[in-house]
Amino acid sequence: MITSELPLIQDSVESGQDTVSLSMSMSELDDIGDGKTKKKRGRPGRPPAPNKKPRKSPSEKGPMGVQRGRKANGMSQQNGEGDPVTLFEVVKQGKSAMQSVVDDWIESYKQDRDLALLDLINFFIQCSGCKGTVRIEMFRNMQNAEIIRKMTEEFDEDSGDYPLTISGPLWKKFRYNFCEFICVLIRQCQYSIIYDEYMMDTVISLLTGLSDSQVRAFRHTSTLAAMKLMTALVNVALNLSINQDNTQRQYEAERNKMAGKRANEKLELLLQRRKELQENQDEIENMMNSIFKGIFVHRYRDAIAEIRAICIEEIGVWMKMYSDAFLNDSYLKYVGWTLHDRQGEVRLKCLKALQNLYTNRELFPKLELFTNRFKDRIVSMTLDKEYDVAVEAIRLVTLILQGSEDALSNEDCENVYHLVYSAHRPVAVAAGEFLHRKLFSRHDPQAEEALAKRRGRSSPNGNLIRMLVLFFLESELHEHAAYLVDSLWESSQELLKDWECMTELLLEEPVQGEDVLLERQESALIELTVCTIRQAAEAHPPVGRGTGKRVLTAKERKMQIDDKNKLTEHFIMALPMLLSKYQTDAEKIANLLQIPQYFDLDVYSAGRMEKHLEALLKQIKFVVEKHTDTEVLEACSKTYSILCSEEYTIMNRVDIAHSQLIDELADRFNHSVEELLQAGEEADDDDIYNVLSTLKRLTAFHNAHDLTRWDLFGNCYRLLRTGIEQGSMPEQIAVQALQCSHYSILWQLVKITEGAPSKDDLLALRRVVKSFLAVCQQCLSNVNTPVKEQAFMLLCDLLMIFSHQLTTGSREGLQPLVFNPDSTLQNELLNFILDHVFIDQDDENQSMEGDEEDEANKIEALHKRRNLLAAFSKLIIYDIVDMPAAADIFKHYMKYYNDYGDIIKETLSKTRQTDKILCAKTLILSLQQLFNELILDQGPNLDRTSSHVSGIKELARRFALTFGLDQIKTREAVATLHKDGIEFAFKYQNPKGPEYPPPNLAFLEVLCEFSSKLLRQDKKTVHSYLEKFMTEQMMERREDIWLPLISYRNSLLTGGDEDRMSITSGSSSSKAASVRSKKGRPPLHKKRIEVMGCFVCGVVVLQRRVWRALG
């Protein structure tokens, strides 16, 4: 009976070995094999050999003796020519064919089996990395346990490496040669030597002892050898079984002949042959039993993962090779238990072993019980933390599905389905293969093709595509269509590239027997179609999958070109019809308009398909006139931009259509603006809609096209000025006018930077930029939040673009275009950030946490605030806004860490790279601002245990951590920080008198957090600077109210030369303490003194700079 529970794992304490013990009943061991144990395994004594020839000297021996120059005691010696002298070296170098090496060993075994076995024993010892050698006396007179103990004592444990673990091509080849040697050895000995009851008994006994050793190298090497030995024996047993069956058939055929034709002599020979084969089979099974019970059942639960992996890998080979003997629950249970192994490499071997079994459908009946017991574990491994294991688990589940549709429940399948959306591509592709096998593989292709023809369809994939759409919709991850397509791309390319069938489903009416596609299903099908087109045209996974674009092979490149031509020829004709059918649906149109960017546009000219181009341009123009949705208009703009590429001959035709469209829109815009401005406050909704709809279209096109010749900036500026003066401009018109003006300025800048502008051109652009910046600055006080946010973002962008960096790269002539924000504008930008970014959520929003739509709105609002903060932070980083302005941002680091922590931390890092000292001053300024706010809120008598004070101290601690571990680099900056902090603490005197502490003295407790960043000698310097502000009375005060000063002084004295300084002793005690500390130090080596002297010379220079910083 097989169990799906993981057996109990416990350390083997009694034996003290580096192994793991598995509790198992004796019945579980006894059910392995048939109990035919003819004789006890172990190394037997030497049997009598009366006819044995006298041993030859090395010089008289055959090839092995000549090659390795063996001494009489069994040790090897050099032959003086640099040739391999031991079996280990022969196998390691691999210069000789393994067949030849084994034949030489067999020849030496026939001459003197003790010396040959001694050579084989030393081979296993040396393969373990042991430098010791087993001598002939040890072999004859000592038991295996004594020999192994002796070798363990001689083992070199200085290095943990041994041949099986050393990296490099030589040792990788050695492992292969090692395994091959064992297999060839058994294969060559399978007809006689392995049955002599000496060679195999000795080898198995040795390997069993080594596999139980405490030395990992012995255990690992012997386990690998034993498992390969077992595999070779399984092959021998399989051949014997086949020969037995053949002999039995021959015997039955001969016996069934008529009496006159029956050959009795042949029957007797066949009976004798069958008896010999059965005896040999019993002997081989006895050997396999010894290896399995003596080695496998202990080592498959070894503490070393690699040893466990070897056992599981080989048992998988046995079950596949000789399924009649090994593919049963008595052996499968070990694989099932090991599926729970804590190491991924072992779980991986389990899965691969099972894959080899499930690949053969004839074995499924024998695997039925195992499948039922361990199916849940295998399905759960599809979510394994190790991606390689998860991939193989999904492949195994797919094989189980192929073998039996009923083996997996719907819940099991659903656990695999959702993995097609995994970010890890191999997992997703494996899940896509499973999904294809389960849902998208045609069971009867001929019948389905016949049905499609009867229905008038050109493709039989209609039902499968409908099923794909339903699966996509039911997964409720609609934004991940590209991931779904990528997952199925390798397994379902024929289905996903059937664009004709997809187009038929969208354009044609359903025939009898087909259901009508719902609007939701049509949207999903269009989205999937666009994703399949992108995948075929770009030939790489979507963003978020893979490590980047890999170089395509010649075959992949050819397929990409063929697919691009195929989709272009089809959609050149189909796209205008699709746009015509769905011209009123914004979502569908926005998706369909992405298709032309994947066209091979040369097909229009080469295939003489200009009429289809005209149809496409006509539909796009209609879409522009029909829609005002931003996403649709931007898709139209991008399509025009792609079709207008200069490298294609269709450019002139498209450019004319584009210019005519813009002419119409610009005329309409100018006319509607005049009407709106003339109407003034009496303007109705139609006037506002005419301006807004046309302006939206022009803004979307201005993003990708140079529309400066239509002078859109003039009317946009008039709208903005009118809105500022009258305060009645609709919100959306103001936002669009700001954006359109911004694009106009950028296109003018592009013209100037690409050409040779005159001074008048530069001055004209400067006037435009100056006037627009003034308008944006005035819009910051607008009552409408969207207008203010738009104006703020455009201000930040333009200040970045027209900053001092504009003149870099040999562009000094653009100096007239550089704008530096004055203090007023900087303050307005900062105040905007404080008012619109560092705000708390409304109570109303917090009470609606369960509403999914509200959660989405919150995320969108947070994303917008992050963009605002990032835009302003860039101005600080690039020295466009003064760095002290960052203090108001840094002080919110802890409070808004979850929302903006990454942005603030990056800003802090970049500003420190720009100016370490100024950054340090900014940090201390932010802490001072928080402290002042706390004083205003709580009064001068602060509760130092309050959460507010603790929050400031925690912020200071975080700031201190950002200085890093290299105190030399940050030395001057940290000293400056302490200087400003001390001055702030003693800035004001207490109005009650000098015997009372200064109002800001508690700030020193915050400053303590930075003391650890001072070098030892700098602590003394800072302490001296602190004493300048202290009176004699302050030094003697011990009340609680003076604790911040006491704590700060202690932090400066700890770790310095005055390690044990008393805060009451003054300078005299500090000198004495310094002398004591020097006396207690051990003398330094002369060379170390010289090195330290060089270091101190450098420190002195830095110390002078610190003194200057401290004044």
Salt bridges, closest charged atoms under 4 A:
ASP18 OD2 - ARG219 NH2 3.52
ASP31 OD2 - LYS333 NZ 3.83
ASP34 OD2 - LYS36 NZ 3.50
ASP112 OD2 - ARG55 NE 2.55
ASP114 OD2 - ARG46 NE 2.90
ASP114 OD2 - ARG140 NE 3.80
ASP119 OD2 - ARG68 NH2 2.26
ASP119 OD2 - ARG70 NH2 2.87
GLU197 OE2 - LYS39 NZ 3.37
ASP201 OD1 - ARG41 NH1 1.85
GLU252 OE1 - ARG255 NH2 2.83
GLU254 OE1 - LYS257 NZ 3.09
GLU254 OE1 - LYS266 NZ 3.78
ASP282 OD1 - LYS36 NZ 3.62
GLU283 OE1 - LYS39 NZ 3.69
GLU283 OE2 - ARG41 NH2 3.02
ASP302 OD2 - ARG219 NE 2.66
ASP302 OD2 - ARG299 NE 2.83
GLU306 OE2 - ARG175 NH1 3.62
GLU306 OE2 - HIS220 NE2 3.64
GLU313 OE1 - LYS349 NZ 3.58
GLU314 OE2 - LYS228 NZ 2.91
ASP324 OD1 - LYS366 NZ 3.14
ASP341 OD2 - ARG308 NE 2.66
ASP384 OD2 - ARG347 NE 2.96
GLU392 OE2 - ARG395 NH1 3.01
GLU405 OE1 - LYS438 NZ 3.72
ASP412 OD2 - LYS375 NZ 3.03
GLU433 OE2 - ARG437 NE 2.75
GLU449 OE2 - ARG442 NH1 3.96
GLU479 OE2 - HIS480 ND1 3.62
ASP486 OD2 - ARG425 NE 2.97
ASP486 OD2 - ARG545 NH1 2.97
GLU490 OE2 - ARG425 NH1 3.36
GLU494 OE2 - ARG442 NH2 3.34
GLU508 OE1 - ARG457 NH1 2.69
GLU514 OE1 - ARG457 NH2 2.55
GLU514 OE1 - ARG466 NH2 3.97
GLU519 OE2 - LYS588 NZ 3.84
GLU538 OE1 - ARG534 NH1 2.69
GLU538 OE1 - HIS540 NE2 3.17
GLU556 OE2 - ARG550 NH2 2.58
ASP562 OD2 - LYS558 NZ 3.12
ASP563 OD2 - LYS497 NZ 2.67
ASP585 OD2 - LYS588 NZ 2.61
GLU614 OE2 - ARG653 NH1 2.94
GLU664 OE2 - LYS621 NZ 3.28
GLU674 OE2 - ARG718 NH1 2.77
GLU675 OE2 - HIS671 NE2 2.73
ASP706 OD2 - LYS751 NZ 3.85
GLU725 OE2 - ARG721 NH2 3.80
GLU789 OE1 - LYS864 NZ 3.75
ASP854 OD2 - LYS858 NZ 3.72
GLU855 OE2 - LYS858 NZ 3.89
ASP888 OD1 - LYS891 NZ 3.30
ASP902 OD2 - ARG866 NH2 2.86
GLU906 OE2 - LYS910 NZ 3.86
GLU933 OE2 - LYS891 NZ 2.82
GLU954 OE2 - ARG957 NH2 2.70
GLU954 OE2 - ARG958 NE 3.34
GLU972 OE1 - ARG1105 NH2 2.76
ASP980 OD2 - LYS921 NZ 3.10
GLU983 OE2 - LYS979 NZ 2.95
GLU1005 OE1 - ARG944 NE 3.03
GLU1005 OE2 - LYS953 NZ 3.61
ASP1018 OD2 - ARG971 NE 2.46
GLU1027 OE2 - HIS1023 ND1 3.41
GLU1027 OE2 - ARG1049 NH2 3.97
GLU1039 OE1 - ARG1037 NE 3.22
ASP1057 OD1 - ARG1016 NH2 3.63
ASP1057 OD1 - ARG1081 NH2 3.86
